[in-house]
Amino acid sequence: MRTTTRLAAAAALLSAAVPAHAAPIIGQINLIGFVRPIGSTTMETATGLDFYNFLSLPSNANDGGTPGTIFAALGSTGVFAGIACAGPCGTIKDLPTFATGPIASFFDVGSTIFFDLGSINSVTYSNDGSGGSLKVIASGTFRATGFDDTAGRFTLTTQGSGLTSFSATALSPVPEPASWALMIAGFGMMGGMLRAARRSVRVRYSTN
């Protein structure tokens, strides 16, 4: 097999291992909003979370699922870089219970970045601090125009009720086993060609 043909074959294997339109979302976005417990007066016994607009309080502990207001957002890298706002900059939906199913557009930042909550991974209660504390970790999917849908993780830790900071992190996609196999085959073929090329070099000395 000629060298050019081998190189083409190796390149084909490597290109097949990488999606043609891969543009995953990367980075972490930090959010601030107001939250209070559902089903309890303290976080250590809450059965759900009510996100709300502090400037317009709902009349009861659960406002019926009306989206709350995200008041600040700060991104760090990738698609989140440069995201900073003061005042209303997005909305977030309630968690009626911690056994809730998927929630489409769980939060929406400027109608530009969306996070679809898929499932609650863990809920941890503690009686430390005033009103106790609560930590929720959930999985979902980020969506943004011009990028591939990307798996993400939502994390919230709050004490008592009121202003709460939380974050969502895009998870780097892991190549599937088939993609790994194609990449290894491609790199192996190229490495073999380089070794063969080195062995084929001959040194000739002048007889003059």
Sine and cosine of phi, psi and omega as CSV:
sin_phi,cos_phi,sin_psi,cos_psi,sin_omega,cos_omega
0.00,0.00,0.78,-0.63,-0.02,-1.00
-0.92,0.40,0.43,-0.90,-0.04,-1.00
-0.86,0.51,-0.68,0.73,-0.02,-1.00
-0.89,0.46,-0.61,0.79,0.01,-1.00
-0.92,0.40,-0.66,0.75,0.01,-1.00
-0.90,0.43,-0.68,0.73,0.03,-1.00
-0.88,0.48,-0.65,0.76,0.01,-1.00
-0.90,0.44,-0.64,0.76,0.01,-1.00
-0.91,0.41,-0.67,0.74,0.01,-1.00
-0.90,0.44,-0.67,0.74,0.02,-1.00
-0.89,0.45,-0.61,0.80,0.01,-1.00
-0.90,0.43,-0.65,0.76,0.02,-1.00
-0.90,0.44,-0.68,0.73,-0.01,-1.00
-0.92,0.39,-0.67,0.75,-0.01,-1.00
-0.93,0.38,-0.53,0.85,0.01,-1.00
-0.94,0.35,-0.43,0.90,-0.03,-1.00
-0.98,0.20,-0.28,0.96,-0.05,-1.00
-0.93,-0.38,0.82,-0.58,0.01,-1.00
-0.83,0.55,0.61,-0.79,-0.09,-1.00
-0.93,0.37,-0.46,0.89,-0.08,-1.00
-0.85,-0.53,0.53,0.85,-0.05,-1.00
-0.93,0.37,0.89,-0.45,0.11,-0.99
-0.59,-0.81,0.94,0.35,-0.08,-1.00
-0.94,0.35,0.48,-0.88,0.10,-1.00
-0.97,0.23,0.69,-0.72,0.01,-1.00
-0.76,-0.64,0.35,-0.94,0.10,-1.00
0.96,-0.27,-0.10,-1.00,0.00,-1.00
-0.76,-0.64,0.64,-0.77,0.05,-1.00
-0.89,-0.46,0.75,-0.66,-0.02,-1.00
-0.96,-0.28,0.73,-0.69,-0.12,-0.99
-0.81,-0.59,0.43,-0.90,0.05,-1.00
-0.76,-0.65,0.73,-0.68,0.04,-1.00
-0.42,-0.91,-0.09,-1.00,0.00,-1.00
-0.91,-0.42,0.71,-0.71,-0.07,-1.00
-0.60,-0.80,0.48,-0.88,0.11,-0.99
-0.56,-0.83,0.35,-0.94,-0.09,-1.00
-0.95,0.31,0.55,-0.84,0.14,-0.99
-0.97,-0.25,0.67,-0.74,0.04,-1.00
0.99,0.16,0.10,1.00,-0.02,-1.00
-0.26,-0.97,0.21,-0.98,0.09,-1.00
-0.99,-0.15,-0.10,1.00,0.00,-1.00
-0.76,-0.65,0.44,-0.90,0.00,-1.00
-0.94,0.35,-0.47,0.88,-0.07,-1.00
-0.94,0.35,-0.20,0.98,0.05,-1.00
-0.77,-0.64,0.27,0.96,-0.03,-1.00
-0.90,0.43,0.55,-0.84,0.08,-1.00
-0.94,-0.33,-0.05,1.00,0.02,-1.00
-0.17,-0.99,0.01,-1.00,-0.02,-1.00
-0.75,-0.66,0.69,-0.72,0.00,-1.00
-0.93,-0.38,0.95,-0.31,0.10,-0.99
-1.00,0.02,0.70,-0.71,-0.10,-1.00
-0.57,-0.82,0.11,-0.99,0.04,-1.00
-1.00,-0.08,0.92,-0.39,-0.07,-1.00
-0.87,0.49,-0.43,0.90,-0.03,-1.00
-0.99,0.14,-0.18,0.98,-0.01,-1.00
-0.56,-0.83,0.99,0.14,-0.12,-0.99
-0.92,0.38,0.68,-0.73,0.12,-0.99
-0.93,0.38,0.28,-0.96,-0.11,-0.99
-1.00,0.10,-0.15,0.99,0.01,-1.00
-0.57,-0.82,-0.02,-1.00,-0.11,-0.99
-0.93,0.36,-0.35,0.94,0.04,-1.00
-0.75,-0.66,0.89,-0.45,-0.12,-0.99
-1.00,0.09,0.28,0.96,0.08,-1.00
0.99,0.13,0.26,0.97,0.06,-1.00
1.00,-0.07,0.08,1.00,0.05,-1.00
-0.89,0.46,0.77,-0.64,-0.01,-1.00
-0.84,0.54,0.65,-0.76,0.10,-0.99
-1.00,0.07,-0.01,-1.00,-0.06,-1.00
-0.94,-0.33,0.75,-0.66,0.17,-0.99
-1.00,0.03,0.82,-0.57,-0.10,-1.00
-0.99,-0.14,-0.33,0.95,0.00,-1.00
-0.47,-0.88,0.55,-0.84,0.06,-1.00
-0.56,-0.83,0.63,-0.78,0.01,-1.00
-0.62,-0.78,0.87,-0.49,0.01,-1.00
-1.00,-0.07,0.16,-0.99,-0.02,-1.00
-0.84,-0.54,-0.83,0.55,-0.06,-1.00
-0.70,-0.71,0.14,-0.99,0.08,-1.00
0.86,0.52,-0.68,-0.74,-0.07,-1.00
-0.91,0.41,-0.30,0.95,-0.01,-1.00
-1.00,0.06,-0.19,0.98,-0.05,-1.00
-0.86,0.51,0.72,-0.70,0.07,-1.00
1.00,0.09,0.00,1.00,0.04,-1.00
-0.99,0.15,0.94,-0.34,0.04,-1.00
-0.49,-0.87,0.72,-0.69,0.00,-1.00
-0.45,-0.90,0.44,-0.90,0.10,-1.00
-0.85,-0.52,0.63,-0.77,-0.10,-0.99
1.00,0.10,-0.14,-0.99,-0.05,-1.00
-0.85,0.53,0.79,-0.61,0.03,-1.00
-0.64,-0.77,0.12,0.99,0.04,-1.00
0.12,-0.99,-0.01,-1.00,0.01,-1.00
-0.74,-0.68,0.40,-0.92,0.05,-1.00
-0.64,-0.77,0.66,-0.75,-0.06,-1.00
-1.00,0.02,0.36,-0.93,0.02,-1.00
-0.94,0.34,0.38,-0.93,0.22,-0.98
-0.96,-0.27,1.00,-0.04,-0.07,-1.00
-0.83,0.56,-0.63,0.78,0.10,-1.00
-0.56,-0.83,0.28,-0.96,0.03,-1.00
-1.00,0.08,0.07,1.00,0.08,-1.00
-0.96,-0.30,0.22,0.98,-0.08,-1.00
-0.91,0.43,0.49,-0.87,0.02,-1.00
-0.99,0.17,-0.29,-0.96,-0.01,-1.00
-0.85,0.53,0.61,-0.80,0.06,-1.00
-0.81,-0.59,0.95,-0.30,0.00,-1.00
-0.92,0.38,0.63,-0.77,-0.01,-1.00
0.76,0.65,0.77,0.64,0.01,-1.00
-0.80,0.60,-0.71,0.71,0.23,-0.97
-0.72,-0.70,0.45,-0.89,-0.11,-0.99
-0.71,-0.70,0.89,-0.46,0.01,-1.00
-0.96,-0.28,0.96,-0.27,0.05,-1.00
0.88,0.47,0.41,0.91,-0.06,-1.00
0.79,0.61,0.50,0.86,-0.01,-1.00
-0.87,-0.50,-0.69,0.73,0.00,-1.00
-0.87,-0.49,0.77,-0.64,-0.01,-1.00
-0.83,-0.56,0.54,-0.84,0.09,-1.00
-0.80,-0.60,0.90,-0.44,0.05,-1.00
-1.00,-0.03,0.89,-0.45,0.00,-1.00
-0.98,0.21,0.78,-0.62,-0.03,-1.00
-0.99,-0.12,-0.78,0.63,-0.04,-1.00
-0.37,-0.93,0.44,-0.90,0.07,-1.00
-1.00,0.05,0.85,-0.53,-0.01,-1.00
-0.99,0.10,-0.68,0.74,-0.02,-1.00
-0.36,-0.93,0.49,-0.87,0.08,-1.00
-0.74,-0.68,0.85,-0.53,-0.05,-1.00
-0.87,-0.50,0.83,-0.56,0.00,-1.00
-0.98,-0.20,0.48,-0.88,0.08,-1.00
-0.50,-0.87,0.53,-0.85,0.03,-1.00
-0.99,-0.14,0.25,0.97,0.01,-1.00
-0.98,0.21,0.53,-0.85,0.04,-1.00
0.98,0.21,0.11,-0.99,-0.01,-1.00
-0.95,0.32,0.88,-0.48,0.00,-1.00
0.98,0.17,0.13,0.99,0.01,-1.00
0.96,0.27,0.03,-1.00,0.01,-1.00
-0.70,-0.72,0.27,-0.96,-0.08,-1.00
-0.55,-0.83,0.70,-0.71,0.08,-1.00
-0.82,-0.57,0.77,-0.63,0.00,-1.00
-0.84,-0.54,0.76,-0.65,0.11,-0.99
-0.85,-0.53,0.78,-0.63,-0.04,-1.00
-0.69,-0.72,0.36,-0.93,0.04,-1.00
-0.93,-0.37,0.44,-0.90,0.02,-1.00
-0.15,-0.99,-0.38,-0.92,-0.08,-1.00
-0.68,-0.73,0.76,-0.65,0.12,-0.99
-1.00,0.08,0.60,-0.80,0.12,-0.99
-0.75,-0.66,0.70,-0.72,0.06,-1.00
-0.43,-0.90,0.64,-0.77,-0.02,-1.00
-0.86,0.51,0.76,-0.65,0.03,-1.00
1.00,-0.01,-0.02,1.00,-0.01,-1.00
-0.80,-0.60,0.39,-0.92,0.10,-0.99
-0.96,0.28,0.51,-0.86,0.15,-0.99
-0.86,0.51,0.73,-0.69,-0.12,-0.99
-0.76,-0.65,0.72,-0.70,0.03,-1.00
-0.88,0.48,0.57,-0.82,-0.01,-1.00
-0.55,-0.83,0.22,-0.97,0.02,-1.00
-0.81,-0.59,0.74,-0.67,0.02,-1.00
-0.96,-0.28,0.76,-0.65,-0.01,-1.00
-0.76,-0.65,0.75,-0.66,0.02,-1.00
-0.69,-0.72,0.73,-0.68,0.13,-0.99
-0.76,-0.65,0.83,-0.56,-0.04,-1.00
-0.67,-0.74,0.51,-0.86,0.06,-1.00
-0.87,-0.49,0.67,-0.74,-0.01,-1.00
0.86,0.51,-0.84,-0.55,0.08,-1.00
-0.46,-0.89,0.22,-0.97,-0.02,-1.00
0.90,-0.44,-0.57,-0.82,-0.06,-1.00
-0.90,0.44,0.76,-0.65,-0.05,-1.00
-0.69,-0.72,0.69,-0.73,0.10,-1.00
-0.98,-0.18,0.64,-0.76,0.06,-1.00
-0.55,-0.84,0.16,-0.99,-0.08,-1.00
-0.56,-0.83,0.33,-0.94,0.09,-1.00
-0.67,-0.75,0.71,-0.70,-0.09,-1.00
-0.85,-0.53,0.77,-0.64,0.08,-1.00
-0.97,0.23,0.71,-0.70,-0.03,-1.00
-0.99,-0.12,0.75,-0.66,-0.01,-1.00
-0.89,0.45,0.76,-0.65,0.01,-1.00
-0.91,0.42,0.63,-0.78,0.02,-1.00
-0.97,-0.22,0.81,-0.59,-0.01,-1.00
-0.83,0.56,0.63,-0.78,0.05,-1.00
-0.94,0.34,0.37,-0.93,-0.01,-1.00
-0.80,0.60,-0.63,0.78,0.01,-1.00
-0.90,0.45,-0.62,0.79,0.02,-1.00
-0.92,0.39,-0.66,0.75,0.05,-1.00
-0.86,0.51,-0.68,0.73,-0.03,-1.00
-0.88,0.47,-0.67,0.74,0.02,-1.00
-0.91,0.42,-0.65,0.76,0.00,-1.00
-0.90,0.43,-0.69,0.72,0.00,-1.00
-0.89,0.45,-0.67,0.74,0.02,-1.00
-0.89,0.46,-0.67,0.74,-0.02,-1.00
-0.90,0.44,-0.74,0.68,0.01,-1.00
-0.92,0.40,-0.59,0.81,0.01,-1.00
-0.90,0.44,-0.66,0.75,0.01,-1.00
-0.90,0.43,-0.66,0.75,0.00,-1.00
-0.92,0.39,-0.63,0.78,0.03,-1.00
-0.90,0.44,-0.64,0.77,0.03,-1.00
-0.89,0.46,-0.64,0.77,0.01,-1.00
-0.91,0.41,-0.62,0.78,0.01,-1.00
-0.91,0.42,-0.66,0.75,0.03,-1.00
-0.91,0.42,-0.66,0.75,0.01,-1.00
-0.90,0.44,-0.61,0.79,-0.01,-1.00
-0.91,0.42,-0.62,0.79,0.00,-1.00
-0.92,0.38,-0.63,0.78,-0.01,-1.00
-0.93,0.37,-0.44,0.90,-0.07,-1.00
-0.99,0.14,-0.11,0.99,-0.01,-1.00
-0.97,0.25,0.82,-0.58,0.02,-1.00
-0.89,-0.46,0.61,-0.79,0.01,-1.00
-0.97,-0.26,0.80,-0.60,0.05,-1.00
-0.90,-0.44,0.66,-0.75,0.00,-1.00
-0.96,-0.27,0.58,-0.81,0.01,-1.00
-0.95,0.32,0.63,-0.78,0.03,-1.00
-1.00,0.01,-0.07,1.00,-0.01,-1.00
-0.97,0.23,0.00,0.00,0.00,0.00
